[in-house]
């Protein structure tokens, strides 16, 4: 077993002790309401709220907090829906102002550029900089980074593939929960694009990890701290579900230790720098929203588009690996129809044909010389699944694709609006949105389960989401406290069934403070105990992001 974690600490012997209010920029608690909640609308509290601008600021705050054993909660863009960024006392550190992009590297044998950022850089700012090939603060980059930037500008188009819906999400938050999105079907989650991390532990110790340099020996790892103290750890022994998953610590025999921190929801350390991989962009993206006369026809199309063998449907090499497959059930389309009626002539929602029962959005990467053949093959597949190609909405330019993406995003926006209106008469209710994913073979079974349970209980619901990964968001829209409580019970029962199918209770949003019972359901008491042992290696007192996951 090798000592494969590179650890070092700043020399603090000459640092003068500071009062809490002098550690880093701090905001008044009287104006801090927005920092005390995230998109879950869970309300929190904090004794101090700090907004560091550097790694040194973070270390100063942590060392002062150590003197009084103060709990620390981390916050970024606050776009999460599980309460992970909501403090329940102690100090809050918002990394939102640590938003610089620090430099580029080029890896010639992989044709990849690596971009180094602070954790507060937003996904939107990163994507804008990559697309425009202009980075804020680039004049201050090192000579090596300037050279890589010159090469980057002389190269073709590149992308950072992770694509969560909330573009205001920060990179640190995305890495902390291993964020994904619509194109995870093709590209995978954020984990696949993190090449290095600088991590500040709760005591101010710094870890510098690069992918490919540090591995567990089977399931054991060893950490030698700067003072020579050795800490041994054991990767959790549970088997992760073979689906898109963001629940619990990553666990695999002989795994890269970088992956232990990715998806750990800020419970093991604070990211001060993150290096991400940029890859060549597709030449053309063909986007299509297709409408089907029934849900079963739509699900058959999904399976065929993923390359599965379907009797009577010919496979096509051009479309067996979509970038994205998104689903909208009958209730989702009716929600859009109803909102268009309410908005009247001012509505931006396109008119939907009465025959449209279910919709699927598909994205395909193609090229100029293959575009016509790809489009023809896709339309032929749609026709074979009873979807009329002339009713499909098609996009091949970035501007046209934005229009289709706006349609996709309209459903969750309307759901949030409806729930907001209902809270005026029934305070305390929220939407109940699942984050489950199941293996391919369980897709039809889980869809049948959702409809049977929810229709029997006469609850209003909408199903949409990332069907390419069998990752659908079932949104229960309660109209009263009674329905809210009924929905919570149903949610738990559905989670049990999903786990029995070999699925996960959280495919992309993580566990946070709100879904801990579901994680326990999935990995059991022994799995939770294994995770606690890992946390004790890096945070023995349990002060970092308390209440998250455990």
C-alpha positions in Angstrom: 0.0 0.0 0.0 1.6 3.3 -1.1 1.4 6.7 0.4 -0.3 8.2 -2.6 -1.9 11.3 -1.2 0.2 14.4 -1.7 -0.3 16.5 1.4 1.2 19.8 2.5 0.4 22.7 4.8 1.0 26.4 4.9 3.4 27.8 7.4 1.2 29.5 10.0 3.7 29.9 12.8 3.9 33.7 12.2 0.2 34.2 11.4 -1.4 36.5 13.9 -4.7 35.3 15.3 -7.7 37.1 13.9 -11.2 37.7 15.1 -13.8 36.0 13.1 -14.9 39.2 11.4 -11.4 39.9 10.1 -10.8 36.5 8.5 -12.3 37.2 5.1 -15.0 39.4 3.7 -18.2 38.8 5.7 -21.8 39.9 5.1 -24.3 41.1 7.6 -26.7 38.5 8.9 -29.5 41.0 8.5 -29.0 40.9 4.7 -28.1 37.2 4.5 -31.4 35.6 3.8 -30.5 34.4 0.3 -27.4 32.7 1.7 -29.4 30.7 4.2 -31.4 28.6 1.7 -31.0 26.9 -1.7 -33.5 25.7 -4.3 -34.9 23.2 -1.8 -36.3 26.2 0.0 -35.1 24.7 3.3 -34.4 27.6 5.7 -31.2 27.7 7.7 -29.2 29.8 10.2 -25.6 30.8 10.7 -23.5 32.7 13.3 -21.2 34.2 10.6 -21.2 34.1 6.8 -17.8 34.4 5.1 -17.0 35.1 1.4 -13.4 34.2 0.9 -11.5 35.2 -2.3 -8.5 32.9 -2.0 -7.3 29.6 -0.7 -5.4 31.4 2.1 -8.7 33.0 3.2 -10.3 29.5 3.5 -7.4 28.3 5.6 -7.6 31.2 8.0 -11.3 30.7 8.5 -10.9 27.0 9.1 -8.0 27.5 11.6 -10.0 30.0 13.6 -13.1 27.7 13.5 -10.9 24.9 14.8 -10.1 26.8 18.0 -13.8 26.7 19.0 -14.8 23.4 17.2 -17.2 25.5 15.0 -19.2 23.6 12.3 -18.6 24.8 8.8 -21.2 24.7 5.9 -20.2 25.3 2.3 -22.2 27.2 -0.3 -21.7 28.1 -3.9 -24.4 28.9 -6.5 -27.1 27.5 -4.2 -28.8 25.8 -7.1 -29.1 22.4 -5.3 -32.5 20.9 -4.4 -31.5 18.8 -1.4 -30.5 21.4 1.2 -26.8 20.6 1.0 -25.8 24.3 1.1 -28.1 25.3 3.9 -26.4 25.9 7.3 -28.0 24.7 10.5 -25.8 26.8 12.8 -22.1 27.4 12.9 -20.3 29.3 10.1 -21.2 29.4 6.4 -18.4 29.8 3.8 -19.7 30.9 0.4 -17.2 30.2 -2.3 -19.2 32.2 -4.9 -16.5 35.0 -5.1 -13.7 32.5 -5.7 -14.7 32.5 -9.4 -11.5 33.0 -11.3 -10.2 30.9 -14.2 -6.6 30.4 -13.6 -5.0 28.8 -16.7 -5.0 26.3 -19.5 -2.8 23.2 -20.2 -2.7 21.1 -23.4 -2.3 17.3 -23.4 -1.1 16.6 -26.9 -1.5 12.8 -26.9 -5.2 13.1 -25.9 -6.0 16.3 -27.9 -7.4 17.7 -24.7 -7.2 21.1 -23.1 -7.3 21.3 -19.3 -8.8 24.4 -17.6 -8.0 25.3 -14.0 -10.6 27.2 -12.1 -11.6 28.3 -8.6 -14.7 26.6 -7.3 -17.0 29.6 -7.6 -16.8 29.9 -11.4 -20.3 29.3 -12.8 -21.1 26.9 -15.5 -22.4 29.7 -17.6 -19.2 31.8 -17.3 -17.1 28.7 -18.1 -19.1 27.9 -21.2 -19.1 31.5 -22.4 -15.3 31.7 -22.0 -14.7 28.4 -23.8 -17.1 29.3 -26.7 -15.5 32.8 -27.1 -12.0 31.6 -26.4 -11.5 34.5 -24.1 -11.0 34.0 -20.4 -11.4 36.7 -17.6 -8.0 37.4 -16.1 -6.0 35.6 -18.9 -3.5 38.4 -19.0 -2.3 37.3 -15.6 -1.8 33.7 -16.6 1.6 32.0 -16.6 3.7 31.7 -19.7 2.8 28.0 -20.0 -0.9 28.9 -19.8 -0.5 31.7 -22.3 1.1 29.3 -24.7 -1.8 26.8 -24.3 -4.3 29.6 -24.8 -2.6 30.5 -28.1 -3.0 26.9 -29.2 -6.6 26.8 -28.0 -7.5 29.8 -30.1 -5.9 28.2 -33.2 -7.8 24.9 -32.6 -11.4 24.0 -33.4 -14.4 24.3 -31.0 -14.2 22.7 -27.6 -16.7 22.0 -24.8 -17.0 21.2 -21.2 -19.6 18.4 -21.5 -21.5 18.4 -18.1 -24.8 20.2 -18.6 -27.0 20.6 -15.6 -30.1 22.7 -16.2 -29.1 25.5 -13.9 -26.3 27.3 -15.7 -25.7 29.4 -12.6 -24.4 26.3 -10.8 -20.8 26.7 -9.7 -18.1 24.3 -10.6 -17.4 23.5 -7.0 -21.0 22.5 -6.5 -21.0 20.4 -9.7 -18.0 18.5 -8.6 -19.3 18.1 -5.0 -22.5 16.4 -6.2 -21.0 14.9 -9.4 -23.6 16.8 -11.5 -24.8 15.6 -14.8 -27.6 16.6 -17.2 -29.3 15.8 -20.4 -26.1 14.8 -22.3 -24.9 12.5 -19.6 -26.2 9.6 -21.7 -23.3 10.2 -24.1 -20.7 12.1 -22.2 -21.1 10.8 -18.6 -21.2 12.9 -15.5 -18.8 15.6 -14.1 -16.5 13.0 -12.6 -15.3 12.1 -16.1 -14.0 15.6 -16.7 -12.1 16.4 -13.4 -8.4 15.9 -13.8 -7.1 17.5 -10.6 -8.2 19.0 -7.3 -6.7 21.1 -4.6 -8.6 20.4 -1.4 -8.4 22.1 2.0 -9.2 19.8 4.9 -11.1 20.9 8.0 -7.8 21.6 9.9 -6.3 23.7 7.1 -4.2 20.9 5.6 -4.0 21.0 1.8 -4.2 18.0 -0.5 -3.1 18.1 -4.1 -4.6 15.3 -6.2 -4.1 14.5 -9.9 -6.0 11.8 -11.8 -3.9 8.7 -12.4 -1.4 9.3 -9.6 -3.1 8.0 -6.5 -5.0 4.8 -6.1 -6.4 2.7 -3.3 -4.8 -0.7 -2.8 -7.8 -2.9 -3.3 -10.1 -0.9 -0.9 -7.4 0.5 1.5 -5.7 3.9 1.3 -3.1 5.6 3.4 -2.7 9.3 4.1 0.5 10.7 5.6 -0.1 14.3 6.9 2.6 17.0 6.9 3.4 16.4 10.6 4.1 12.7 9.8 0.8 11.4 11.3 -0.5 8.5 9.3 -4.2 8.0 8.7 -5.4 4.8 7.2 -8.8 4.5 5.5 -11.0 1.9 3.8 -13.1 2.6 0.7 -16.8 1.6 1.5 -17.6 -2.0 0.8 -21.0 -1.6 -0.7 -21.6 -2.3 -4.4 -22.7 0.8 -6.3 -25.8 0.4 -8.5 -24.9 -0.1 -12.2 -26.8 3.1 -13.2 -26.3 6.8 -13.3 -25.7 7.5 -9.6 -25.0 10.5 -7.2 -25.8 8.8 -3.9 -23.1 8.2 -1.4 -19.3 8.1 -1.6 -17.8 6.6 -4.8 -16.7 3.0 -4.1 -14.7 0.7 -6.3 -11.8 -1.6 -5.6 -8.5 -0.1 -6.6 -10.2 3.3 -7.4 -8.5 6.6 -8.1 -8.7 8.5 -4.9 -9.7 11.7 -6.8 -13.0 10.0 -7.2 -13.5 9.7 -3.5 -13.9 13.5 -3.2 -16.0 13.9 -6.3 -19.6 13.5 -5.3 -18.8 13.6 -1.6 -21.1 16.7 -1.2 -18.5 18.8 0.7 -18.2 16.4 3.6 -14.5 15.5 3.2 -12.9 18.7 2.2 -13.2 22.1 0.5 -12.2 22.5 -3.2 -10.0 25.5 -3.6 -8.9 24.7 -7.2 -10.4 22.4 -9.8 -8.9 21.4 -13.1 -11.4 20.2 -15.8 -11.1 18.6 -19.2 -12.3 20.2 -22.4 -13.0 18.0 -25.4 -13.6 18.7 -29.1 -17.2 19.8 -29.8 -19.4 18.0 -32.3 -19.5 19.7 -35.7 -23.3 19.7 -35.8 -25.9 18.8 -33.3 -29.2 17.6 -34.7 -32.0 18.2 -32.2 -35.5 16.8 -32.6 -38.6 16.8 -30.4 -40.9 14.0 -31.6 -44.5 13.3 -30.6 -46.1 9.9 -30.1 -49.7 8.6 -29.9 -48.9 6.6 -26.7 -46.3 6.2 -24.0 -45.5 2.7 -25.1 -44.6 3.9 -28.6 -42.3 6.6 -27.1 -40.6 4.0 -24.9 -40.0 1.7 -27.9 -38.4 4.6 -29.7 -36.1 5.3 -26.8 -35.0 1.7 -26.7 -34.4 1.6 -30.4 -32.5 5.0 -30.3 -30.2 3.6 -27.6 -29.3 0.7 -30.0 -31.3 -2.0 -28.3 -32.7 -4.8 -30.4 -36.4 -4.3 -31.1 -38.3 -6.8 -33.1 -39.4 -5.4 -36.4 -37.2 -2.3 -36.2 -33.9 -2.1 -38.1 -30.9 -0.9 -36.2 -29.1 2.2 -37.5 -25.4 2.9 -36.7 -26.0 6.6 -37.3 -28.3 7.0 -34.3 -27.4 4.3 -31.8 -25.4 6.8 -29.5 -27.6 9.9 -29.0 -26.1 12.8 -27.0 -29.4 13.1 -25.1 -32.8 11.5 -24.8 -35.4 13.4 -22.8 -39.0 12.4 -22.1 -42.3 14.3 -21.5 -45.3 12.3 -20.5 -49.0 13.0 -21.2 -49.4 15.1 -18.0 -46.3 17.2 -18.9 -47.8 18.0 -22.3 -51.1 18.9 -20.8 -49.4 21.1 -18.3 -47.8 23.0 -21.2 -51.2 23.2 -23.0 -52.8 24.6 -19.8 -50.1 27.2 -19.3 -50.4 28.3 -22.9 -54.2 28.8 -22.4 -53.6 30.8 -19.2 -50.9 33.0 -20.8 -53.0 33.6 -23.9 -51.5 35.4 -26.9 -48.4 36.4 -24.9 -47.4 32.7 -24.4 -44.1 31.6 -25.8 -45.1 27.9 -25.6 -45.6 26.5 -29.1 -49.0 25.0 -29.9 -49.2 21.2 -29.4 -51.4 19.0 -31.6 -54.3 17.2 -29.8 -52.8 13.9 -31.1 -49.6 14.5 -29.2 -49.8 12.1 -26.2 -46.1 11.8 -25.3 -42.9 13.5 -26.5 -39.2 12.6 -26.7 -36.4 15.0 -27.3 -33.3 13.5 -29.0 -29.9 15.1 -29.8 -27.5 13.5 -32.2 -23.9 14.5 -32.9 -23.2 14.6 -36.7 -21.2 16.3 -39.4 -22.0 18.3 -42.5 -21.4 15.3 -44.8 -23.5 13.0 -42.6 -26.3 15.3 -41.7 -28.8 14.4 -44.4 -28.3 10.6 -43.9 -28.6 11.0 -40.1 -31.8 13.0 -40.4 -33.3 10.6 -42.9 -32.5 7.6 -40.6 -34.0 9.4 -37.6 -37.2 10.2 -39.4 -37.5 6.6 -40.6 -37.1 5.4 -37.0 -39.7 7.8 -35.8 -42.1 6.6 -38.5 -41.5 2.9 -37.4 -42.5 3.9 -33.9 -45.8 5.6 -35.0 -44.5 9.2 -34.8 -45.2 11.2 -37.8 -42.0 12.9 -39.0 -43.8 15.9 -40.3 -45.0 16.8 -36.8 -41.5 16.7 -35.3 -39.7 19.9 -34.4 -36.2 20.0 -35.7 -33.1 22.1 -35.0 -29.6 22.1 -36.5 -28.2 25.5 -35.6 -27.3 26.6 -32.1 -30.1 29.2 -32.2 -32.7 26.6 -33.2 -31.4 24.2 -30.5 -31.8 26.9 -27.8 -35.5 27.1 -28.8 -36.0 23.3 -28.2 -34.0 23.5 -25.0 -36.4 26.3 -23.8 -39.3 24.0 -24.4 -37.6 21.3 -22.3 -37.0 23.7 -19.4 -40.6 25.1 -19.5 -42.0 22.0 -17.8 -40.0 22.3 -14.5 -40.5 26.1 -14.5 -44.3 25.8 -14.7 -44.3 23.1 -12.0 -42.4 25.4 -9.6 -44.8 28.3 -10.5 -47.8 26.1 -9.7 -46.4 25.0 -6.4 -45.5 28.6 -5.5 -49.2 29.5 -6.1 -50.5 26.7 -4.0 -48.3 27.5 -1.0 -50.3 30.7 -0.5 -53.3 28.6 0.6 -51.4 25.6 1.9 -48.1 26.9 3.4 -45.4 24.2 3.9 -46.2 22.1 0.9 -43.5 21.6 -1.8 -43.3 19.6 -5.0 -42.1 16.0 -4.4 -39.7 15.3 -7.1 -37.9 11.9 -7.5 -34.3 11.5 -8.6 -34.5 7.8 -9.3 -32.7 5.8 -12.0 -33.1 2.1 -12.9 -31.2 -0.4 -15.2 -32.3 -0.6 -18.8 -34.3 -3.8 -18.3 -36.5 -2.1 -15.6 -37.6 0.9 -17.6 -41.1 -0.4 -18.6 -41.6 -1.9 -15.2 -40.8 1.3 -13.3 -43.0 3.4 -15.6 -45.9 1.0 -14.9 -45.2 1.3 -11.2 -45.3 5.1 -11.3 -48.6 5.3 -13.1 -50.3 2.6 -11.0 -49.4 4.0 -7.7 -50.1 7.7 -8.5 -53.3 7.1 -10.4 -54.7 4.9 -7.7 -54.1 7.7 -5.1 -55.6 10.3 -7.4 -52.6 12.6 -7.1 -51.6 15.2 -9.7 -48.2 14.4 -11.2 -45.9 15.0 -14.1 -43.1 12.7 -15.4 -40.2 14.1 -17.4 -36.5 13.8 -17.6 -33.4 11.9 -18.8 -35.0 8.8 -20.1 -31.8 7.8 -21.9 -30.4 6.9 -18.5 -33.8 5.6 -17.3 -33.6 8.6 -15.0 -37.0 10.2 -14.8 -38.2 12.9 -12.5 -41.6 12.0 -11.1 -43.0 15.3 -9.8 -46.0 15.0 -7.4 -47.9 18.3 -7.2 -49.9 18.3 -3.9 -52.9 20.5 -3.6 -53.1 20.3 0.2 -51.2 19.2 3.3 -53.1 15.9 3.2 -51.9 15.2 -0.3 -48.4 16.4 0.6 -48.2 13.8 3.4 -49.7 11.1 1.2 -47.2 12.0 -1.5 -44.2 11.6 0.9 -45.4 8.1 1.8 -45.7 7.2 -1.8 -42.3 8.6 -2.6 -40.7 6.4 0.0 -42.6 3.3 -1.3 -41.4 4.0 -4.8 -37.9 4.4 -3.6 -38.0 0.9 -2.1 -39.2 -0.6 -5.3 -36.6 1.3 -7.3 -33.8 -0.1 -5.1 -35.2 -3.6 -5.5 -34.9 -3.2 -9.3 -31.2 -2.4 -8.8 -31.6 1.3 -9.1 -30.5 4.4 -7.2 -32.4 6.9 -5.0 -30.4 9.8 -6.4 -29.1 9.9 -10.0 -27.9 13.5 -10.1 -28.9 15.7 -7.2 -27.2 14.0 -4.3 -28.5 13.3 -0.8 -27.9 16.6 1.1 -30.0 17.1 4.2 -33.3 16.0 2.8 -32.7 12.5 1.3 -30.8 10.8 4.1 -33.5 8.2 4.7 -33.4 7.2 1.1 -29.6 6.6 1.1 -30.0 4.4 4.2 -32.6 2.5 2.3 -30.2 1.9 -0.6 -26.9 1.0 1.2 -28.1 0.0 4.6 -26.7 0.6 8.1 -23.4 -1.1 7.2 -22.9 1.2 4.2 -23.6 4.3 6.2 -21.1 3.1 8.8 -18.5 2.6 6.2 -19.0 6.1 4.9 -18.7 7.5 8.4 -15.3 5.8 8.8 -14.1 7.5 5.6 -15.3 10.9 6.8 -13.4 10.4 10.1 -10.1 10.1 8.3 -10.5 13.6 6.8 -12.9 15.2 9.3 -12.5 13.4 12.7 -14.9 15.8 14.5 -17.5 15.8 11.9 -17.6 19.6 11.5 -17.6 19.9 7.7 -21.0 20.2 6.1 -22.7 18.6 9.1 -26.1 17.0 8.3 -25.2 16.3 4.7 -25.5 12.6 3.7 -25.4 11.3 7.3 
